[in-house]
Amino acid sequence: MLLAVNRVISRTDCKLKKNSLKDNVSHPDYSGKALKDWSLKLEAWLVAISALQSEIKGQLSAKFSGMKSEIQLLNSKLSEKDKLISELNLRIEHQSNDYWN
């Protein structure tokens, strides 16, 4: 993904340099072209940032989804252990009552 982003930015940089050289030769006052070039560069950066944002969001979503599943599994195991402990406590209580009676 980063490679694709770098390619987009590199292409934009090459276009900017090429266009700037042409404009310098033919038009000494190229402020309109410079603004257009900066607009292209900013647009490329926005596309790159948007792509990175989407990739990061997807990775975080997958990671948190996995963590959520693990937490649910651990909670169910903990619940089972709690039930076993409760059953053992009841047995101990019954046995101690039987012993004292």
C-alpha positions as CSV (number, residue, x, y, z in Angstrom):
1,M,0.0,0.0,0.0
2,L,2.8,2.4,0.9
3,L,4.5,1.6,-2.3
4,A,1.4,2.6,-4.3
5,V,1.2,5.8,-2.3
6,N,4.8,6.6,-3.0
7,R,4.3,6.0,-6.7
8,V,1.4,8.4,-6.9
9,I,3.3,11.1,-5.1
10,S,6.4,10.5,-7.2
11,R,4.4,10.8,-10.4
12,T,2.9,14.0,-9.2
13,D,6.3,15.4,-8.3
14,C,7.6,14.5,-11.8
15,K,4.6,16.2,-13.4
16,L,5.1,19.3,-11.2
17,K,8.8,19.6,-12.1
18,K,8.1,19.0,-15.8
19,N,5.3,21.5,-15.9
20,S,7.2,24.1,-13.9
21,L,10.2,23.9,-16.3
22,K,7.9,24.4,-19.3
23,D,6.1,27.3,-17.7
24,N,9.4,29.0,-16.7
25,V,10.6,28.9,-20.3
26,S,7.4,30.0,-21.9
27,H,5.7,32.1,-19.2
28,P,7.7,34.1,-16.7
29,D,4.6,34.7,-14.6
30,Y,3.2,31.2,-14.0
31,S,1.4,31.7,-10.6
32,G,-1.8,30.2,-12.0
33,K,0.1,27.1,-13.2
34,A,1.9,26.9,-9.9
35,L,-1.4,26.9,-8.0
36,K,-2.7,24.2,-10.3
37,D,0.4,22.2,-9.7
38,W,0.1,22.6,-5.9
39,S,-3.5,21.6,-6.2
40,L,-2.5,18.4,-8.0
41,K,0.1,17.7,-5.4
42,L,-2.3,18.3,-2.5
43,E,-4.9,16.1,-4.2
44,A,-2.4,13.3,-4.5
45,W,-1.5,13.7,-0.8
46,L,-5.2,13.6,0.1
47,V,-5.7,10.4,-1.9
48,A,-2.6,8.9,-0.2
49,I,-3.8,9.9,3.3
50,S,-7.2,8.5,2.6
51,A,-5.8,5.2,1.4
52,L,-3.6,4.9,4.5
53,Q,-6.5,5.8,6.8
54,S,-8.6,3.1,5.2
55,E,-5.8,0.5,5.6
56,I,-5.2,1.4,9.2
57,K,-8.9,1.3,10.0
58,G,-9.2,-2.1,8.4
59,Q,-6.2,-3.4,10.3
60,L,-7.4,-2.0,13.6
61,S,-10.9,-3.4,13.1
62,A,-9.5,-6.9,12.4
63,K,-7.2,-6.7,15.4
64,F,-9.9,-5.5,17.8
65,S,-12.3,-8.1,16.4
66,G,-9.8,-10.8,17.1
67,M,-9.2,-9.5,20.6
68,K,-12.9,-9.3,21.2
69,S,-13.2,-13.0,20.3
70,E,-10.4,-13.9,22.6
71,I,-11.9,-12.0,25.5
72,Q,-15.3,-13.7,25.0
73,L,-13.5,-17.1,25.0
74,L,-11.6,-16.2,28.2
75,N,-14.8,-15.0,29.8
76,S,-16.6,-18.2,29.0
77,K,-13.7,-20.3,30.4
78,L,-13.7,-18.1,33.5
79,S,-17.5,-18.6,33.9
80,E,-17.0,-22.4,33.6
81,K,-14.3,-22.3,36.3
82,D,-16.6,-20.2,38.5
83,K,-19.3,-22.8,38.2
84,L,-16.9,-25.6,39.0
85,I,-15.7,-23.7,42.1
86,S,-19.3,-23.1,43.2
87,E,-20.1,-26.8,42.8
88,L,-16.9,-27.8,44.8
89,N,-17.8,-25.4,47.5
90,L,-21.3,-26.9,47.8
91,R,-19.9,-30.4,48.0
92,I,-17.5,-29.3,50.7
93,E,-20.3,-27.7,52.6
94,H,-22.5,-30.8,52.3
95,Q,-19.6,-33.1,53.4
96,S,-18.8,-30.9,56.3
97,N,-22.4,-30.8,57.3
98,D,-22.6,-34.6,57.0
99,Y,-19.4,-34.9,59.1
100,W,-20.7,-32.7,61.9
101,N,-24.2,-34.3,62.0
